[in-house]
Amino acid sequence: MGKGTPVEEIEVGDRVVRVSNPQRVYFSARGETKLDLVRYYLAVGDGVVRALRERPCMMHRFPDGVDGEKVHQKRLPRGAPPWVETVRVDFPRYGRHAYELCVTELASVAWAVQMSCVEFHPWNSRRADTEKPDEWRIDLDPMPDCSFERVRRVAGVAREVLDELGAVGWPKTSGGKGLHIYVRIEPRWGFADVRRAAHAFAREVERRAGDLVDLSWWRRERDPSTVFVDYNQNARDHTIRSAYSVIGVPEARVSTPIRWDELDDVDPRDFTIATVPARYAELGDLHAGIDDAVYSLDELLEWADRDDLPAEPTD
């Protein structure tokens, strides 16, 4: 930090995080600052740590605020205090590796925000075995002309299929126009099998949802009014925003856990760093029970065999 740079010290548990330029505006719609962003993450602390705990995490940094350049940061930035933990992940295709942020406590989240991180994008596996995911992610990705009402309807179909499988789905807004549903799974399978199981699930949702869903491989071939159930988000090194992660837009929207009974009325635009802390204080972490509802992929992998789905993406 340069001489004369404004600094505010924030106590986070038994740590002290020094926040430089705390009044720098990060979100232009309402004028929230870097310090406002730190305080938001502290307000949802248990929830965001639960979502990130022990996972390799890519940081999406905005050094000049979200109207400026975005930096995709896999490697932990230099200058981290010794208590900020990391996990090594390897990229065999490129012959490289990286030590990524591995959140184990809330102070690490606050420090990442000090380093201009707005969005947290964790892997769906944990440090104990980064090659065995314990989280299956259902990403309901609307095409450009798709209404949120159609996304809601597809989410309802997805829940129906999950109920029949005996799996518990934990929904959240994406922060954009989509929805995510997370399912905790046994960490028995590699990424290829988890992706294949997710593909089988998406195919079943497509069968039931009719013209609401289009799983065409190439985006340009999909009906622009449909939802793509993006099973590819379960491939290795694919990440999406965690629960309680802010999205880097001027309105400071938040990827927010919801109850299933909120689905018909929810509007993702209502969830921002200005509104979510009060919601969290009232409802707590709606994903608090996710680690207690663990599902086996055996039946979905049988569906994948039935449908003769490939283990790896094909063109």
C-alpha positions in Angstrom: 0.0 0.0 0.0 1.4 3.4 -1.0 2.1 6.1 1.6 -1.1 7.9 2.4 -3.4 5.1 1.0 -6.6 5.1 3.1 -6.8 1.9 5.2 -9.5 0.5 7.5 -8.7 -2.4 9.8 -11.5 -5.0 10.2 -11.6 -7.6 12.9 -12.8 -11.0 11.6 -12.7 -13.6 14.4 -9.2 -13.5 15.8 -7.8 -12.0 12.6 -7.3 -8.4 11.5 -7.8 -7.7 7.8 -6.5 -4.3 6.5 -8.8 -3.0 3.8 -7.1 -0.4 1.5 -9.1 2.3 -0.3 -12.2 1.3 1.6 -14.3 4.1 0.0 -13.6 3.2 -3.6 -16.9 2.7 -5.3 -17.2 -0.8 -6.7 -20.9 -0.8 -7.7 -22.1 2.2 -9.6 -25.9 1.7 -9.5 -26.2 2.6 -5.8 -22.6 3.6 -5.0 -21.6 0.7 -2.7 -17.9 0.7 -1.9 -15.2 -1.9 -1.3 -15.9 -1.6 2.4 -19.6 -2.2 1.8 -18.6 -5.4 0.0 -16.5 -6.6 2.9 -19.3 -5.9 5.3 -21.8 -7.8 3.1 -19.6 -10.9 3.1 -19.2 -10.6 6.9 -23.0 -10.5 7.2 -23.5 -13.8 5.4 -20.3 -15.2 6.8 -21.4 -18.7 7.9 -23.2 -19.2 4.6 -20.4 -18.2 2.3 -17.8 -20.1 4.2 -20.0 -23.2 4.0 -20.3 -22.8 0.3 -16.5 -22.4 -0.2 -15.1 -24.5 2.6 -12.1 -26.6 1.5 -12.7 -26.1 -2.2 -10.2 -24.7 -4.7 -11.6 -21.3 -5.6 -11.1 -19.1 -8.6 -11.3 -15.4 -7.7 -12.9 -12.9 -10.1 -11.2 -9.6 -9.2 -12.2 -6.1 -10.2 -9.4 -3.8 -9.1 -11.2 -0.7 -10.3 -14.7 -1.7 -9.5 -17.1 -3.7 -11.6 -17.3 -1.2 -14.4 -13.6 -1.8 -14.9 -11.6 -4.8 -16.1 -12.2 -8.3 -14.7 -9.3 -10.5 -13.7 -9.8 -14.2 -13.6 -7.3 -15.3 -10.8 -6.6 -19.0 -10.3 -3.3 -18.6 -8.4 -3.4 -17.0 -5.0 -2.3 -13.3 -5.4 1.1 -12.4 -3.8 1.2 -10.9 -0.4 -1.3 -13.2 1.3 -0.9 -13.5 5.1 0.3 -16.9 6.2 -3.1 -17.9 7.6 -4.7 -17.8 4.1 -4.8 -21.4 3.0 -4.4 -22.8 -0.5 -4.8 -26.1 -2.4 -2.8 -27.3 -5.4 -4.7 -28.2 -8.5 -3.0 -29.6 -11.6 -3.8 -28.9 -15.3 -2.3 -32.0 -17.1 -3.3 -30.8 -20.5 -1.1 -27.7 -20.1 1.6 -29.2 -17.9 0.9 -26.6 -15.2 -0.4 -26.3 -11.7 -1.7 -23.6 -9.4 -2.1 -23.0 -5.7 -5.7 -21.7 -5.5 -7.4 -20.0 -2.6 -8.9 -22.6 -0.2 -11.3 -20.9 2.2 -11.3 -22.4 5.7 -12.4 -19.3 7.6 -14.3 -16.0 7.1 -11.1 -13.9 7.3 -9.9 -15.5 4.1 -13.0 -14.2 2.3 -12.5 -10.7 3.7 -8.8 -10.8 2.6 -9.8 -11.9 -0.9 -12.2 -8.9 -1.1 -9.3 -6.7 0.0 -7.5 -8.1 -3.0 -10.5 -6.8 -5.1 -12.3 -10.2 -5.4 -16.0 -9.7 -6.0 -17.0 -13.2 -7.2 -16.1 -16.5 -5.7 -16.0 -19.5 -8.1 -15.3 -22.7 -6.3 -14.7 -26.2 -7.7 -17.2 -28.9 -7.0 -14.6 -31.0 -5.2 -12.7 -30.4 -2.0 -9.1 -30.3 -0.9 -9.1 -33.9 0.5 -9.4 -35.2 -3.1 -9.7 -32.6 -5.7 -10.4 -35.3 -8.4 -13.6 -36.6 -6.7 -16.5 -34.1 -6.7 -18.9 -34.1 -3.8 -21.3 -31.6 -5.4 -23.5 -32.1 -8.5 -24.5 -28.8 -10.0 -27.6 -28.3 -12.1 -27.3 -25.1 -14.0 -30.5 -23.9 -15.6 -29.1 -21.5 -18.2 -31.7 -19.4 -20.1 -31.1 -18.6 -23.8 -31.4 -14.9 -24.8 -35.1 -14.9 -25.4 -36.1 -17.1 -22.5 -38.3 -15.7 -19.8 -37.6 -16.3 -16.1 -41.1 -17.8 -15.9 -39.8 -20.6 -18.2 -36.8 -21.1 -16.0 -39.1 -21.5 -13.0 -41.1 -24.1 -14.8 -38.0 -26.1 -15.7 -36.8 -25.9 -12.1 -40.1 -27.4 -11.1 -39.5 -30.3 -13.5 -36.0 -30.7 -12.2 -37.3 -30.9 -8.6 -39.9 -33.6 -9.7 -37.1 -35.7 -11.1 -34.9 -35.2 -8.1 -37.7 -36.2 -5.7 -38.2 -39.4 -7.7 -34.5 -40.2 -7.5 -34.5 -39.5 -3.7 -32.1 -36.7 -4.1 -32.4 -33.4 -2.2 -31.9 -30.3 -4.4 -30.8 -27.0 -2.9 -31.8 -24.1 -5.2 -30.4 -20.6 -5.5 -30.5 -17.8 -8.0 -27.5 -17.5 -10.3 -27.1 -13.8 -9.9 -28.2 -13.4 -13.5 -31.4 -14.7 -15.2 -30.9 -18.4 -14.3 -31.2 -20.8 -11.4 -28.8 -23.3 -9.9 -29.7 -26.4 -8.0 -26.9 -28.1 -5.9 -27.0 -31.8 -4.8 -24.4 -33.1 -2.3 -23.1 -36.4 -3.6 -20.8 -39.2 -2.3 -17.2 -38.3 -3.5 -16.8 -41.7 -5.2 -16.7 -40.7 -8.8 -14.4 -38.6 -11.0 -15.5 -35.6 -13.0 -16.3 -37.6 -16.2 -18.7 -39.8 -14.3 -20.3 -36.9 -12.5 -20.7 -35.0 -15.7 -22.2 -38.1 -17.4 -24.7 -38.5 -14.6 -25.6 -34.8 -14.9 -26.1 -35.3 -18.6 -28.5 -38.2 -18.0 -30.5 -36.1 -15.6 -30.6 -33.2 -18.1 -31.9 -35.6 -20.7 -34.7 -36.8 -18.4 -35.7 -33.1 -17.7 -35.7 -32.4 -21.4 -38.0 -35.4 -22.0 -40.5 -34.1 -19.4 -40.2 -30.4 -20.1 -40.8 -30.6 -23.8 -40.2 -27.4 -25.7 -39.0 -25.6 -22.5 -35.5 -27.3 -22.8 -33.1 -27.6 -25.6 -29.9 -29.6 -25.0 -28.4 -29.1 -28.5 -24.6 -29.1 -28.1 -23.9 -25.9 -30.1 -25.3 -22.8 -28.6 -26.2 -21.4 -32.0 -28.4 -24.4 -32.7 -30.5 -24.0 -29.6 -34.0 -22.4 -29.6 -33.4 -18.9 -28.1 -36.6 -19.2 -26.0 -35.5 -22.3 -24.2 -33.4 -23.3 -21.1 -30.2 -25.2 -21.5 -29.6 -27.6 -18.5 -25.9 -27.2 -18.5 -24.5 -30.5 -17.4 -21.0 -29.4 -18.6 -20.7 -27.3 -15.4 -19.7 -30.6 -13.7 -16.6 -31.1 -15.9 -13.2 -30.7 -14.4 -12.1 -27.1 -13.8 -15.5 -25.7 -14.6 -16.8 -23.3 -11.9 -19.8 -21.2 -11.2 -20.5 -18.6 -8.5 -21.0 -20.0 -5.0 -24.0 -19.4 -2.9 -23.8 -15.9 -1.5 -21.3 -14.8 -4.1 -21.8 -11.3 -5.5 -22.0 -11.0 -9.3 -19.8 -8.3 -10.8 -22.5 -6.0 -12.1 -23.3 -2.4 -11.1 -26.5 -3.5 -9.2 -24.4 -5.8 -7.0 -26.7 -8.8 -7.3 -26.1 -11.9 -5.2 -26.4 -15.6 -6.0 -28.9 -16.3 -3.3 -30.3 -19.5 -1.8 -34.1 -19.8 -1.9 -36.7 -22.1 -0.6 -38.6 -24.3 -3.1 -41.9 -22.6 -1.9 -40.4 -19.2 -3.0 -39.9 -20.4 -6.6 -43.1 -19.1 -8.1 -42.6 -15.5 -6.8 -38.9 -15.0 -6.7 -37.3 -12.2 -8.7 -33.4 -12.5 -8.8 -33.1 -8.8 -9.2 -34.4 -8.4 -5.6 -31.3 -10.0 -4.1 -28.4 -7.6 -3.8 -25.7 -6.7 -1.2 -28.2 -4.1 0.1 -31.0 -6.6 0.7 -29.5 -10.1 1.3 -28.0 -9.3 4.8 -31.5 -8.6 6.3 -32.9 -11.7 4.6 -30.0 -13.8 6.0 -30.5 -12.4 9.5 -34.1 -13.4 9.3 -33.8 -16.8 7.6 -30.3 -17.9 8.2 -28.4 -20.0 5.6 -31.0 -21.9 3.6 -28.3 -24.3 2.5 -27.3 -25.1 6.1 -28.4 -28.8 5.8 -26.7 -29.6 2.5 -23.9 -31.7 3.9 -26.5 -33.9 5.7 -28.3 -34.9 2.5 -25.8 -37.0 0.5 -26.9 -38.8 -2.7 -25.4 -41.7 -4.6 -25.1 -41.4 -8.4 -25.6 -45.1 -9.1 -29.1 -44.8 -10.6 -28.2 -41.8 -12.8 -25.2 -43.6 -14.1 -27.5 -46.5 -15.0 -29.6 -43.9 -16.9 -26.4 -42.7 -18.7 -25.6 -46.3 -19.7 -29.2 -46.7 -21.0 -28.9 -43.6 -23.1 -25.4 -44.5 -24.2 -24.0 -41.1 -23.1 -20.3 -40.4 -23.7 -17.9 -40.1 -20.8 -16.3 -37.0 -22.3 -17.6 -34.1 -24.4 -17.8 -34.7 -28.1 -18.1 -32.4 -31.0 
